[in-house]
Amino acid sequence: MIQEWGPLSQREKRLKVFARWGYRCATCGCPLGDYRTNAQLAHRIANTIANRHHYGAEVIDHEENLRPVCSLACNDAQNIGGRPQEAEHLAKRIRKMLMRGREKNIS
């Protein structure tokens, strides 16, 4: 049986996303410097009330929906809200990951 320790804290999730991207901006590739204070996490599917209602908080807050960025311009470039097919594809992929995680907890 695999033991899960529960969901990641916001800080742990943030650090995991920055580490996965090598502490570089996902849009322009520039080093993020002090990622704890200066860098941002962009939501690919925007963190709005409408999107939370449509996709669910688990999808919006999932680390696969987050990208490290260095500026508001790079943050905006990560938003896929204007590309609904891409947003639906990402949401579907995240839901599959969430289901696999739940299945591991059951076995």
N, C-alpha and C positions, 0 to 999 in steps of 0.2 A: 504494500500500500504506500502510495506517495503522500507525504504529509505536506500540506500547504500551510503557510504561515499567514495567510490572509492577503488582502490587497496591499500593494505598495503605498507607502505614504507619498504625499505630494513631493516631498524633497527627494525621496528615493527614486520616484518615477522620473523626476527632472534630471537627476544625475545619470540615470540609466540611458535616457534619450540623448543627453549630451555626449556620453561616452560612446554610444553606438555610432554617432556621427563624427567621432574623433575630435570633439570640441571645436568643430568648424560649422560655419553657416551652411545649412542645407541648400540655400539658393545660390550664393555667390562663392562659397568655399573659403571665405576669409576666416582666419583664426578668431575665436570668440573671446580670447583674453580671459578676464575674470568672469567665467560663465555663471558664477553665483549671483552676480549683481547686474552686470551690463547686458547680458544676452537675454533673449526672449524665447518662449516656446510658441510657435505658431500652430494653430489648429488648421489642418487641411480642410476638414468640414467645420465651418465656423461654429464657435461656441455661442449660439443664440438660443433664445427661448423656443423659437420655432423648430430649430434643428434638434434641440434636446427632446422636444415632443415627438418629432418625426423619427429620429434615429435612436433616441434613448441616451441617457447619461453615460452608460457603459461604453458606447461607441464614441461619443464625443470626447470623453476623458481618457480613452485608451491610448497607450503609448504609440501605437501604429498611426494614430491620427495627429500626432505631435511631431514637429520638426524644430530644431534649434535654428534661430535666425539672429542676425546682427542688427537689423534695423526694421522700421515700419515698412519700408519699400520691399525688403526681402520677405517680411511677414505676409504682405499682401500678395506677393508672387506665389506663395504656397497655398493660398485659398483656392479650392476647387469647386466652390459653390456655384460658379457660372458654368460648370461642366457636370450636369446632373448624372450622366451615365458613369463618369469617373467616381463621383461621390457615392453612388449606389454600389459600385463595384468595391470600393474601399470599405463601405459599411458591411457588405456581405462577407468580405474577407475577415473583418474584425469579429463579426458574429460567429463565424466558423472557429476562430481562435478561442473565443469565449466558451463555446460549446465543448471544444476539446479540453479546455481547462476544467470545466465542470465534470466531464466524464472521468478525468484523472482523479478527481476528488472522490468520486463514487466508488471506484475500484480499489 
